[in-house]
Every structure is written in C-alpha cells, then in structure tokens.
C-alpha cells in the first residue's frame, strides 16, 4: 500500500465541493435566442439554493442496481438527505481496487454501527457489463463487508455519467479510458449542506474517518 501523509490527505480533503465534468451554460447559438419574456422570468425567478445547484450539476437521478438486486435511483434513494462515501471499483481489478476496498473495510470497522444508520457507504462498479448484481454480491462477501455499505451496478452509459459528474476522471483522455488506471479516491459529503470533498482511498483509515467527521459535525451543528 502506498503511504499517504496527513498533509497529503488534508490537501485532497480541501478539494472544491465536487469536481465534475460540467457542460457549458449554452450548448449552441440557438439556445441564446430567448425572448424578453423568458429573460424576465429568469431574472425574477426564485433563487436556487447551493444544495439544489450541486444536485442539478453533480448528482443525477440515474438508475442503479444494488448487490441485492434492488433497483434504485442515485440521488433520491442513495444520496438525498444523507452523509455518504462513494468510490468506484471493479471486481476483477488486480491493482488499486483491492487495496482501496481493504482499506475501506477498516474505515467501516472504525465507524461501527453508524454505517447504514447516519453514514452510508457506496461502491459503484466501473465494469457493469461484467459485474452483475450476483458478482458484486459475491465480491462484497469475499471482503467481509458488513451491512450499510452497498455495492452497485447498472447501465454502462449511466455509470460513466456518474463517474464524470462525481469527478473520478483523469485530464489525459488515454489514461482516463484505461479502467485499470482508474482513480482510487474516495468522495464523501453531507448532501443536505452541500458539503463535499475527497481523499485518497488508501489514506490512513483513521484520517479518513476524521475527514468524514468534519462534514458530519457541520450537519449536527446546524441541526439539518
């Protein structure tokens, strides 16, 4: 396992709320051609909260399937109103995935009964064409993962959208296309407060728990 210093962890944790692949505001010239009525409605429309902006831009309501075969949608069923952790993996990965999963098993143990109660852990496959619900269920059992940590599969195109929206991408397209070199980061956040950050999935488990607690304390302090 590659050692990660506390300073490196804090640097990753200080990332912008969610770094994703966002589209441009205007897709083409024709979309700019709005009439004065449309412009007036936009000007006097009710302001959009920070939480809603994050939801619209980074947390799409795409369909997924859990390791138990249950159909869910990403935002409404998994993220809305919760503190969550999210990482990507695939079952036959022989490089970073096993290291990250083993490390997150330690994180789950440190969090104890809170996992599945007020903190929810999610791992999404990068190879849904291979990782069926049964395959990820067996993978989960093989690693001794306890309740509260859900593994997910789904449609290849939908998962690719999620990966990009959540910021699990490389700037170099060639590297980004190679799933064997996928980013081993952990995204965590408090959805009600729109507080999101990331850290290396192989960081010291105690530091990861401490980082998650920062957004958790904010939730409790503000009584959301």
GROMACS elastic network, one bead per residue, 0.5 to 0.9 nm:
[ bonds ]
;  ai    aj funct       b0    kb
    1    96     6  0.88986   500
    1    99     6  0.66616   500
    1   100     6  0.89737   500
    1   202     6  0.71011   500
    2   202     6  0.70872   500
    2   203     6  0.84089   500
    3   202     6  0.76033   500
    3   203     6  0.70893   500
    3   204     6  0.80410   500
    4     7     6  0.82607   500
    4     8     6  0.62986   500
    4     9     6  0.68619   500
    4   200     6  0.78883   500
    4   202     6  0.72128   500
    4   203     6  0.52859   500
    4   204     6  0.69804   500
    5     8     6  0.51867   500
    5     9     6  0.63669   500
    5    10     6  0.87639   500
    5   203     6  0.76381   500
    5   204     6  0.81540   500
    6     9     6  0.50277   500
    6    10     6  0.62148   500
    6    11     6  0.85801   500
    6   203     6  0.82660   500
    6   204     6  0.81630   500
    6   207     6  0.73394   500
    7    10     6  0.51925   500
    7    11     6  0.62097   500
    7    12     6  0.87638   500
    8    11     6  0.50396   500
    8    12     6  0.63198   500
    8    13     6  0.86021   500
    8   199     6  0.85745   500
    8   200     6  0.86203   500
    8   203     6  0.87987   500
    9    12     6  0.51755   500
    9    13     6  0.60874   500
    9    14     6  0.86611   500
    9   198     6  0.87501   500
    9   199     6  0.58117   500
    9   200     6  0.68120   500
    9   203     6  0.67784   500
    9   204     6  0.86328   500
    9   207     6  0.75472   500
    9   208     6  0.81373   500
    9   211     6  0.86601   500
   10    14     6  0.61727   500
   10   199     6  0.77328   500
   10   207     6  0.89310   500
   10   211     6  0.81802   500
   11    14     6  0.53024   500
   11    15     6  0.71013   500
   11   199     6  0.81438   500
   12    15     6  0.55936   500
   12   197     6  0.75743   500
   12   198     6  0.57732   500
   12   200     6  0.71050   500
   13    16     6  0.86695   500
   13   196     6  0.87511   500
   13   197     6  0.52513   500
   13   198     6  0.50003   500
   13   199     6  0.52720   500
   13   200     6  0.87784   500
   13   211     6  0.70833   500
   14    17     6  0.84860   500
   14   197     6  0.64541   500
   14   198     6  0.76215   500
   14   199     6  0.87032   500
   15    18     6  0.75994   500
   15    19     6  0.78554   500
   15   196     6  0.83118   500
   15   197     6  0.56199   500
   15   198     6  0.65471   500
   15   199     6  0.86099   500
   16    19     6  0.62991   500
   16   196     6  0.75954   500
   16   197     6  0.66727   500
   16   198     6  0.88439   500
   17    54     6  0.84853   500
   17   189     6  0.86033   500
   17   194     6  0.76268   500
   17   195     6  0.62030   500
   17   197     6  0.55930   500
   17   198     6  0.86983   500
   18    54     6  0.80144   500
   18    58     6  0.72153   500
   18   165     6  0.81725   500
   18   166     6  0.63822   500
   18   167     6  0.66049   500
   18   187     6  0.85221   500
   18   195     6  0.87529   500
   18   196     6  0.60339   500
   18   197     6  0.66249   500
   18   198     6  0.83748   500
   19    22     6  0.86279   500
   19    58     6  0.85398   500
   19   164     6  0.87279   500
   19   165     6  0.75515   500
   19   166     6  0.65526   500
   19   168     6  0.82907   500
   19   197     6  0.89753   500
   20    57     6  0.83834   500
   20    58     6  0.67243   500
   20   163     6  0.83731   500
   20   164     6  0.56076   500
   20   166     6  0.52386   500
   20   168     6  0.76480   500
   20   169     6  0.80802   500
   21    58     6  0.84849   500
   21   161     6  0.88962   500
   21   164     6  0.54310   500
   21   165     6  0.54345   500
   21   166     6  0.79783   500
   21   167     6  0.67665   500
   21   169     6  0.85025   500
   22    25     6  0.89147   500
   22    57     6  0.67875   500
   22    58     6  0.78689   500
   22   164     6  0.84856   500
   22   165     6  0.70038   500
   23    26     6  0.83460   500
   23    27     6  0.79590   500
   23    57     6  0.87245   500
   24    27     6  0.62659   500
   26    29     6  0.75491   500
   26    30     6  0.89611   500
   26    31     6  0.63803   500
   26    32     6  0.69156   500
   27    30     6  0.83745   500
   27    31     6  0.67244   500
   27    32     6  0.87189   500
   28    31     6  0.56716   500
   28    32     6  0.72742   500
   29    32     6  0.54425   500
   29    33     6  0.71638   500
   30    33     6  0.54006   500
   30    34     6  0.84178   500
   31    34     6  0.69771   500
   34    37     6  0.80243   500
   34    38     6  0.60675   500
   34    39     6  0.68932   500
   35    38     6  0.54722   500
   35    39     6  0.65467   500
   35    40     6  0.88498   500
   36    39     6  0.50182   500
   36    40     6  0.60920   500
   36    41     6  0.86048   500
   37    40     6  0.51533   500
   37    41     6  0.62474   500
   37    42     6  0.87016   500
   38    41     6  0.51647   500
   38    42     6  0.62848   500
   38    43     6  0.86797   500
   39    42     6  0.51532   500
   39    43     6  0.61766   500
   39    44     6  0.88043   500
   40    43     6  0.50541   500
   40    44     6  0.63275   500
   40    45     6  0.83755   500
   41    44     6  0.54228   500
   41    45     6  0.57690   500
   42    45     6  0.50947   500
   42    46     6  0.85441   500
   43    46     6  0.86991   500
   44    47     6  0.85202   500
   45    48     6  0.87682   500
   48    51     6  0.82244   500
   48    52     6  0.62714   500
   48    53     6  0.66026   500
   49    52     6  0.51880   500
   49    53     6  0.62834   500
   49    54     6  0.87360   500
   50    53     6  0.50541   500
   50    54     6  0.62588   500
   50    55     6  0.85947   500
   50   193     6  0.82471   500
   50   194     6  0.66310   500
   51    54     6  0.52590   500
   51    55     6  0.62192   500
   51    56     6  0.87501   500
   51   191     6  0.71985   500
   51   192     6  0.65786   500
   51   193     6  0.64099   500
   51   195     6  0.86196   500
   52    56     6  0.61131   500
   52    57     6  0.85339   500
   52   194     6  0.83699   500
   53    56     6  0.52621   500
   53    57     6  0.61394   500
   53    58     6  0.83493   500
   53   194     6  0.89065   500
   54    57     6  0.52647   500
   54    58     6  0.56218   500
   54    59     6  0.68961   500
   54   191     6  0.87744   500
   54   194     6  0.66686   500
   55    58     6  0.55918   500
   55    60     6  0.69369   500
   55    75     6  0.78995   500
   55    80     6  0.89791   500
   55   191     6  0.84743   500
   55   194     6  0.84210   500
   56    59     6  0.62404   500
   56    60     6  0.67172   500
   57    60     6  0.74554   500
   57   165     6  0.74668   500
   58   162     6  0.79999   500
   58   164     6  0.87154   500
   58   166     6  0.61073   500
   58   167     6  0.87444   500
   59    62     6  0.86361   500
   59    74     6  0.74163   500
   59    75     6  0.59182   500
   59    79     6  0.82574   500
   59   162     6  0.76426   500
   59   165     6  0.70939   500
   59   166     6  0.75529   500
   60    73     6  0.86749   500
   60    74     6  0.67153   500
   60    75     6  0.61640   500
   60   161     6  0.84812   500
   60   162     6  0.72796   500
   60   165     6  0.81001   500
   61    73     6  0.54410   500
   61    76     6  0.66409   500
   61    77     6  0.87499   500
   62    72     6  0.83696   500
   62    73     6  0.52533   500
   62    74     6  0.53637   500
   62    75     6  0.74736   500
   62   158     6  0.63883   500
   62   159     6  0.82716   500
   62   161     6  0.88108   500
   62   162     6  0.80151   500
   63    71     6  0.70501   500
   63    72     6  0.57479   500
   63    74     6  0.62224   500
   63   154     6  0.68978   500
   63   155     6  0.78497   500
   63   158     6  0.74641   500
   63   159     6  0.89814   500
   64    70     6  0.83738   500
   64    71     6  0.59696   500
   64    72     6  0.53428   500
   64    73     6  0.57703   500
   64    74     6  0.66840   500
   64   152     6  0.63960   500
   64   153     6  0.58053   500
   64   155     6  0.73006   500
   64   158     6  0.82864   500
   64   159     6  0.82356   500
   65    68     6  0.78273   500
   65    69     6  0.56985   500
   65    70     6  0.54363   500
   65    72     6  0.59744   500
   65    73     6  0.83197   500
   65   132     6  0.87883   500
   65   133     6  0.68867   500
   65   151     6  0.84748   500
   65   152     6  0.55194   500
   65   153     6  0.52361   500
   65   154     6  0.55171   500
   66    69     6  0.51707   500
   66    70     6  0.52032   500
   66    71     6  0.65926   500
   66    72     6  0.73277   500
   66   133     6  0.63974   500
   66   136     6  0.85882   500
   66   137     6  0.85083   500
   66   150     6  0.65828   500
   66   151     6  0.57530   500
   66   153     6  0.64254   500
   66   154     6  0.84832   500
   67    70     6  0.74190   500
   67   132     6  0.80478   500
   67   134     6  0.64815   500
   67   135     6  0.79727   500
   67   136     6  0.56867   500
   67   138     6  0.85072   500
   67   140     6  0.81647   500
   67   150     6  0.68585   500
   67   151     6  0.53461   500
   67   152     6  0.58838   500
   67   153     6  0.75293   500
   68   133     6  0.65019   500
   68   134     6  0.76355   500
   68   137     6  0.68321   500
   68   150     6  0.87981   500
   68   151     6  0.86417   500
   69   132     6  0.88847   500
   69   133     6  0.55915   500
   69   134     6  0.77575   500
   70   133     6  0.88204   500
   72    76     6  0.82629   500
   72    77     6  0.59618   500
   72    78     6  0.76025   500
   73    76     6  0.60150   500
   73    77     6  0.55012   500
   73    78     6  0.70186   500
   74    77     6  0.59297   500
   74    78     6  0.53386   500
   74    79     6  0.66114   500
   74    80     6  0.86888   500
   74   162     6  0.88750   500
   75    78     6  0.55989   500
   75    80     6  0.55869   500
   76    79     6  0.63190   500
   76    80     6  0.53190   500
   76    81     6  0.87016   500
   77    80     6  0.67506   500
   78    81     6  0.88388   500
   78    82     6  0.78712   500
   78    84     6  0.83511   500
   78   120     6  0.81181   500
   78   122     6  0.83684   500
   79    82     6  0.55593   500
   79    83     6  0.74332   500
   79    84     6  0.66888   500
   79   120     6  0.84073   500
   79   190     6  0.88143   500
   79   191     6  0.66672   500
   80    83     6  0.86458   500
   80   191     6  0.61652   500
   80   192     6  0.72028   500
   81   190     6  0.78121   500
   81   191     6  0.57427   500
   81   192     6  0.52259   500
   81   193     6  0.88744   500
   81   224     6  0.89048   500
   82   118     6  0.69073   500
   82   119     6  0.69026   500
   82   120     6  0.73025   500
   82   189     6  0.82714   500
   82   190     6  0.61412   500
   82   191     6  0.57096   500
   82   192     6  0.68711   500
   83   118     6  0.65913   500
   83   119     6  0.50563   500
   83   120     6  0.63421   500
   83   121     6  0.87769   500
   83   188     6  0.74506   500
   83   189     6  0.56300   500
   83   191     6  0.62084   500
   83   192     6  0.82139   500
   83   212     6  0.85034   500
   83   215     6  0.79791   500
   83   216     6  0.71538   500
   83   219     6  0.88092   500
   84   118     6  0.85603   500
   84   119     6  0.55708   500
   84   121     6  0.56705   500
   84   122     6  0.73722   500
   84   187     6  0.82042   500
   84   188     6  0.55378   500
   84   189     6  0.56036   500
   84   190     6  0.66760   500
   84   191     6  0.78402   500
   84   212     6  0.87403   500
   85   119     6  0.77567   500
   85   120     6  0.63885   500
   85   122     6  0.60013   500
   85   123     6  0.83101   500
   85   186     6  0.66571   500
   85   187     6  0.55823   500
   85   189     6  0.66680   500
   85   212     6  0.83404   500
   86   120     6  0.87763   500
   86   121     6  0.62577   500
   86   123     6  0.57836   500
   86   124     6  0.75711   500
   86   166     6  0.89026   500
   86   185     6  0.87534   500
   86   186     6  0.58284   500
   86   187     6  0.50390   500
   86   188     6  0.61672   500
   86   189     6  0.88236   500
   87   100     6  0.89312   500
   87   121     6  0.85367   500
   87   122     6  0.65534   500
   87   124     6  0.63813   500
   87   125     6  0.87702   500
   87   168     6  0.85634   500
   87   183     6  0.89872   500
   87   184     6  0.73759   500
   87   185     6  0.65671   500
   87   186     6  0.50433   500
   87   187     6  0.63150   500
   87   188     6  0.88160   500
   87   201     6  0.79960   500
   88    97     6  0.82351   500
   88   122     6  0.85013   500
   88   123     6  0.54611   500
   88   125     6  0.56864   500
   88   126     6  0.63066   500
   88   163     6  0.78726   500
   88   168     6  0.80847   500
   88   182     6  0.82519   500
   88   183     6  0.80124   500
   88   184     6  0.73500   500
   88   185     6  0.81791   500
   88   186     6  0.81982   500
   89    92     6  0.89705   500
   89    93     6  0.74610   500
   89    96     6  0.85356   500
   89    97     6  0.55657   500
   89    98     6  0.85976   500
   89   100     6  0.86677   500
   89   101     6  0.83154   500
   89   123     6  0.66879   500
   89   124     6  0.61885   500
   89   126     6  0.57988   500
   89   127     6  0.81930   500
   89   182     6  0.82391   500
   89   184     6  0.80783   500
   90    93     6  0.56424   500
   90    97     6  0.69773   500
   90   124     6  0.78503   500
   90   126     6  0.54639   500
   90   127     6  0.58782   500
   90   128     6  0.81969   500
   90   130     6  0.86171   500
   90   131     6  0.70904   500
   90   136     6  0.84162   500
   90   179     6  0.88458   500
   91    94     6  0.86254   500
   91    97     6  0.79299   500
   91    98     6  0.86066   500
   91   125     6  0.75403   500
   91   126     6  0.89615   500
   91   127     6  0.82185   500
   91   130     6  0.84415   500
   91   131     6  0.67195   500
   91   135     6  0.76204   500
   91   136     6  0.67985   500
   91   139     6  0.63791   500
   92    97     6  0.86310   500
   92   130     6  0.89839   500
   92   131     6  0.88428   500
   93    96     6  0.72257   500
   93    97     6  0.57831   500
   93    98     6  0.71632   500
   93   179     6  0.88723   500
   93   180     6  0.68925   500
   94    97     6  0.68256   500
   94    98     6  0.67781   500
   94   180     6  0.82566   500
   95    98     6  0.67047   500
   95    99     6  0.74345   500
   95   180     6  0.72914   500
   95   181     6  0.83432   500
   96    99     6  0.53783   500
   96   100     6  0.62101   500
   96   101     6  0.86545   500
   96   180     6  0.81788   500
   96   181     6  0.80291   500
   96   182     6  0.80994   500
   96   183     6  0.83948   500
   96   184     6  0.64414   500
   96   202     6  0.87859   500
   97   100     6  0.52193   500
   97   101     6  0.60291   500
   97   102     6  0.84711   500
   97   182     6  0.89152   500
   97   184     6  0.71211   500
   98   101     6  0.51539   500
   98   102     6  0.59767   500
   98   103     6  0.84380   500
   99   102     6  0.52662   500
   99   103     6  0.61636   500
   99   104     6  0.86536   500
   99   201     6  0.82945   500
   99   202     6  0.68204   500
  100   103     6  0.50517   500
  100   104     6  0.61031   500
  100   105     6  0.86063   500
  100   184     6  0.66995   500
  100   185     6  0.83720   500
  100   186     6  0.88549   500
  100   200     6  0.86500   500
  100   201     6  0.51845   500
  100   202     6  0.53925   500
  100   203     6  0.88282   500
  101   104     6  0.50412   500
  101   105     6  0.61813   500
  101   106     6  0.88402   500
  101   123     6  0.89672   500
  101   143     6  0.78520   500
  101   201     6  0.80878   500
  101   202     6  0.87156   500
  102   105     6  0.51239   500
  102   106     6  0.68075   500
  102   107     6  0.89852   500
  102   143     6  0.73157   500
  102   202     6  0.88181   500
  103   106     6  0.52767   500
  103   107     6  0.65681   500
  103   108     6  0.89009   500
  103   201     6  0.71511   500
  103   202     6  0.60695   500
  103   203     6  0.79141   500
  103   204     6  0.79762   500
  103   205     6  0.65246   500
  104   108     6  0.60940   500
  104   109     6  0.84766   500
  104   201     6  0.72496   500
  104   202     6  0.80597   500
  104   205     6  0.71024   500
  104   208     6  0.89351   500
  105   108     6  0.50760   500
  105   109     6  0.62858   500
  105   110     6  0.87523   500
  105   143     6  0.78402   500
  105   144     6  0.78766   500
  105   145     6  0.65301   500
  105   146     6  0.85537   500
  105   205     6  0.89234   500
  106   109     6  0.50156   500
  106   110     6  0.62593   500
  106   111     6  0.86764   500
  106   205     6  0.62063   500
  106   206     6  0.86537   500
  107   110     6  0.51170   500
  107   111     6  0.62250   500
  107   112     6  0.85805   500
  107   204     6  0.88816   500
  107   205     6  0.51423   500
  107   206     6  0.71183   500
  107   208     6  0.71537   500
  107   209     6  0.64791   500
  108   111     6  0.51181   500
  108   112     6  0.61292   500
  108   113     6  0.87495   500
  108   114     6  0.87739   500
  108   115     6  0.67451   500
  108   121     6  0.83414   500
  108   145     6  0.82491   500
  108   146     6  0.79984   500
  108   148     6  0.88291   500
  108   149     6  0.80822   500
  108   205     6  0.89250   500
  108   209     6  0.88504   500
  109   112     6  0.50572   500
  109   113     6  0.85040   500
  109   115     6  0.88733   500
  109   146     6  0.87388   500
  110   205     6  0.78961   500
  110   206     6  0.75010   500
  110   209     6  0.74026   500
  111   114     6  0.57767   500
  111   115     6  0.62853   500
  111   119     6  0.84488   500
  111   209     6  0.71016   500
  112   115     6  0.62228   500
  113   116     6  0.72919   500
  113   117     6  0.70139   500
  113   118     6  0.89484   500
  113   148     6  0.86467   500
  114   117     6  0.50535   500
  114   118     6  0.55596   500
  114   119     6  0.58668   500
  114   120     6  0.83374   500
  114   148     6  0.84226   500
  115   118     6  0.63919   500
  115   120     6  0.55604   500
  115   121     6  0.70626   500
  115   146     6  0.88464   500
  115   147     6  0.75147   500
  115   148     6  0.50121   500
  115   149     6  0.70394   500
  116   119     6  0.57829   500
  116   120     6  0.51217   500
  116   121     6  0.75798   500
  116   147     6  0.66238   500
  116   149     6  0.68525   500
  117   120     6  0.72038   500
  117   148     6  0.73319   500
  119   148     6  0.79884   500
  119   216     6  0.87999   500
  120   148     6  0.59247   500
  120   149     6  0.62950   500
  120   150     6  0.79280   500
  121   148     6  0.64663   500
  121   150     6  0.62032   500
  121   151     6  0.85140   500
  121   188     6  0.89091   500
  122   148     6  0.86335   500
  122   149     6  0.57515   500
  122   151     6  0.58217   500
  122   152     6  0.72871   500
  123   149     6  0.77006   500
  123   150     6  0.64247   500
  123   152     6  0.61502   500
  123   153     6  0.89118   500
  124   128     6  0.88179   500
  124   150     6  0.85927   500
  124   151     6  0.59169   500
  124   153     6  0.60733   500
  124   154     6  0.87660   500
  124   159     6  0.78685   500
  124   163     6  0.89452   500
  125   128     6  0.59200   500
  125   131     6  0.67993   500
  125   136     6  0.81573   500
  125   151     6  0.76612   500
  125   152     6  0.62833   500
  125   153     6  0.55893   500
  125   154     6  0.82806   500
  125   159     6  0.79392   500
  126   129     6  0.88324   500
  126   131     6  0.84048   500
  126   153     6  0.81631   500
  126   156     6  0.79160   500
  126   159     6  0.71038   500
  126   160     6  0.77593   500
  126   163     6  0.83761   500
  126   179     6  0.73164   500
  126   182     6  0.88611   500
  127   130     6  0.56295   500
  127   131     6  0.59326   500
  127   153     6  0.80755   500
  127   156     6  0.72314   500
  127   159     6  0.88542   500
  127   179     6  0.84839   500
  128   132     6  0.62906   500
  128   133     6  0.89290   500
  128   152     6  0.87599   500
  128   153     6  0.53721   500
  128   154     6  0.58215   500
  128   155     6  0.65589   500
  128   156     6  0.58990   500
  128   159     6  0.80982   500
  129   132     6  0.71170   500
  129   153     6  0.87814   500
  129   154     6  0.83878   500
  129   155     6  0.79101   500
  129   156     6  0.69148   500
  130   135     6  0.79571   500
  131   134     6  0.76932   500
  131   135     6  0.53405   500
  131   136     6  0.58969   500
  131   152     6  0.89419   500
  131   153     6  0.66766   500
  131   154     6  0.88325   500
  132   135     6  0.51167   500
  132   136     6  0.63272   500
  132   137     6  0.84702   500
  132   152     6  0.88591   500
  132   153     6  0.65035   500
  132   154     6  0.80587   500
  133   136     6  0.54073   500
  133   137     6  0.60466   500
  133   138     6  0.86903   500
  133   151     6  0.84203   500
  133   152     6  0.73732   500
  133   153     6  0.65086   500
  133   154     6  0.86673   500
  134   137     6  0.50068   500
  134   138     6  0.62361   500
  134   139     6  0.85832   500
  135   138     6  0.52383   500
  135   139     6  0.61690   500
  135   140     6  0.86124   500
  136   140     6  0.59456   500
  136   141     6  0.84855   500
  136   151     6  0.64979   500
  136   152     6  0.74550   500
  136   153     6  0.78544   500
  137   140     6  0.51020   500
  137   141     6  0.62461   500
  137   142     6  0.85859   500
  137   151     6  0.73936   500
  138   141     6  0.50644   500
  138   142     6  0.60235   500
  138   143     6  0.87429   500
  139   142     6  0.50714   500
  139   143     6  0.65323   500
  139   144     6  0.89195   500
  140   143     6  0.54028   500
  140   144     6  0.65403   500
  140   145     6  0.56815   500
  140   146     6  0.85766   500
  140   150     6  0.86841   500
  140   151     6  0.73155   500
  141   144     6  0.50596   500
  141   145     6  0.60344   500
  141   146     6  0.83736   500
  142   145     6  0.78370   500
  145   148     6  0.88212   500
  145   149     6  0.71073   500
  146   149     6  0.66363   500
  147   150     6  0.75983   500
  153   156     6  0.85883   500
  153   159     6  0.79013   500
  154   157     6  0.87291   500
  154   158     6  0.72230   500
  154   159     6  0.67464   500
  155   158     6  0.53076   500
  155   159     6  0.62177   500
  155   160     6  0.86581   500
  156   159     6  0.52950   500
  156   160     6  0.62338   500
  156   161     6  0.88007   500
  157   160     6  0.51241   500
  157   161     6  0.63832   500
  157   162     6  0.88195   500
  158   161     6  0.51388   500
  158   162     6  0.63721   500
  158   163     6  0.87111   500
  159   163     6  0.60875   500
  159   164     6  0.86549   500
  160   163     6  0.50254   500
  160   164     6  0.63151   500
  160   165     6  0.85606   500
  161   164     6  0.53070   500
  161   165     6  0.60323   500
  161   166     6  0.85118   500
  162   165     6  0.50423   500
  162   166     6  0.59393   500
  162   167     6  0.84813   500
  162   168     6  0.87540   500
  163   166     6  0.53851   500
  163   167     6  0.63456   500
  163   168     6  0.53728   500
  163   169     6  0.71921   500
  164   167     6  0.51401   500
  164   168     6  0.58853   500
  164   169     6  0.61429   500
  165   168     6  0.78449   500
  166   169     6  0.85468   500
  166   187     6  0.78248   500
  167   170     6  0.87189   500
  167   187     6  0.86981   500
  168   182     6  0.77453   500
  168   183     6  0.60464   500
  168   184     6  0.83940   500
  168   185     6  0.75522   500
  168   187     6  0.87970   500
  169   172     6  0.86721   500
  169   173     6  0.88063   500
  169   176     6  0.59832   500
  169   182     6  0.76247   500
  169   183     6  0.68970   500
  170   173     6  0.68552   500
  170   174     6  0.87509   500
  170   175     6  0.65960   500
  170   177     6  0.87151   500
  170   182     6  0.80922   500
  170   183     6  0.76336   500
  171   174     6  0.89164   500
  171   175     6  0.80962   500
  171   176     6  0.71496   500
  172   175     6  0.54908   500
  172   176     6  0.60402   500
  172   177     6  0.86712   500
  173   177     6  0.60291   500
  173   178     6  0.87477   500
  174   177     6  0.53089   500
  174   178     6  0.66930   500
  175   178     6  0.52554   500
  175   179     6  0.80803   500
  175   180     6  0.89726   500
  175   181     6  0.66620   500
  175   182     6  0.80432   500
  176   179     6  0.70859   500
  176   181     6  0.73843   500
  176   182     6  0.68689   500
  176   183     6  0.87375   500
  177   180     6  0.89021   500
  177   181     6  0.84750   500
  177   182     6  0.84598   500
  178   181     6  0.56873   500
  178   182     6  0.69427   500
  179   182     6  0.50185   500
  179   183     6  0.87663   500
  181   184     6  0.86621   500
  183   186     6  0.89223   500
  183   200     6  0.87731   500
  183   201     6  0.89742   500
  184   200     6  0.63894   500
  184   201     6  0.54778   500
  184   202     6  0.75704   500
  185   198     6  0.66590   500
  185   199     6  0.56997   500
  185   202     6  0.78525   500
  186   197     6  0.86223   500
  186   198     6  0.54880   500
  186   199     6  0.54215   500
  186   200     6  0.58936   500
  186   201     6  0.50709   500
  186   202     6  0.88234   500
  186   208     6  0.89292   500
  187   196     6  0.73693   500
  187   197     6  0.60285   500
  187   199     6  0.67309   500
  187   200     6  0.87667   500
  187   201     6  0.87894   500
  188   195     6  0.85835   500
  188   196     6  0.59043   500
  188   197     6  0.57408   500
  188   198     6  0.59207   500
  188   199     6  0.82108   500
  188   211     6  0.86765   500
  188   212     6  0.66775   500
  188   215     6  0.86030   500
  189   193     6  0.86058   500
  189   194     6  0.72812   500
  189   195     6  0.54139   500
  189   197     6  0.62652   500
  189   198     6  0.83560   500
  189   212     6  0.74509   500
  189   215     6  0.65618   500
  189   216     6  0.84988   500
  190   193     6  0.56862   500
  190   194     6  0.59378   500
  190   195     6  0.51607   500
  190   196     6  0.64288   500
  190   212     6  0.88569   500
  190   215     6  0.58675   500
  190   216     6  0.68991   500
  190   218     6  0.85468   500
  190   219     6  0.72272   500
  191   195     6  0.65174   500
  191   196     6  0.77261   500
  192   195     6  0.79576   500
  192   219     6  0.79189   500
  192   224     6  0.69715   500
  193   196     6  0.88138   500
  193   215     6  0.84711   500
  193   218     6  0.80306   500
  193   219     6  0.69263   500
  193   222     6  0.89119   500
  193   224     6  0.76857   500
  195   215     6  0.64613   500
  195   218     6  0.88015   500
  196   215     6  0.78278   500
  197   211     6  0.87984   500
  197   212     6  0.89324   500
  197   215     6  0.89618   500
  198   201     6  0.88520   500
  198   211     6  0.88413   500
  199   202     6  0.85318   500
  199   203     6  0.72813   500
  199   208     6  0.72800   500
  199   211     6  0.82687   500
  200   203     6  0.53361   500
  200   204     6  0.89848   500
  200   208     6  0.84842   500
  201   204     6  0.86515   500
  201   205     6  0.87117   500
  201   208     6  0.82482   500
  202   205     6  0.77672   500
  203   206     6  0.84169   500
  203   207     6  0.69290   500
  203   208     6  0.66411   500
  204   207     6  0.52844   500
  204   208     6  0.64249   500
  204   209     6  0.88738   500
  205   208     6  0.50348   500
  205   209     6  0.62821   500
  205   210     6  0.86071   500
  206   209     6  0.51328   500
  206   210     6  0.61778   500
  206   211     6  0.86450   500
  207   211     6  0.61017   500
  207   212     6  0.86193   500
  208   211     6  0.50514   500
  208   212     6  0.62593   500
  208   213     6  0.85978   500
  209   212     6  0.51289   500
  209   213     6  0.61893   500
  209   214     6  0.89538   500
  210   213     6  0.50048   500
  210   214     6  0.66771   500
  211   214     6  0.53892   500
  211   215     6  0.74775   500
  211   216     6  0.89818   500
  212   215     6  0.57905   500
  212   216     6  0.63789   500
  212   217     6  0.88619   500
  213   217     6  0.58625   500
  213   218     6  0.84597   500
  214   217     6  0.53599   500
  214   218     6  0.65461   500
  214   219     6  0.89536   500
  215   218     6  0.51371   500
  215   219     6  0.64580   500
  215   220     6  0.89276   500
  216   219     6  0.51335   500
  216   220     6  0.64326   500
  216   221     6  0.86332   500
  217   220     6  0.51074   500
  217   221     6  0.59420   500
  217   222     6  0.85172   500
  218   221     6  0.50763   500
  218   222     6  0.61376   500
  218   223     6  0.83607   500
  218   224     6  0.88540   500
  219   222     6  0.54050   500
  219   223     6  0.59358   500
  219   224     6  0.56581   500
  220   224     6  0.67881   500
  221   224     6  0.81052   500
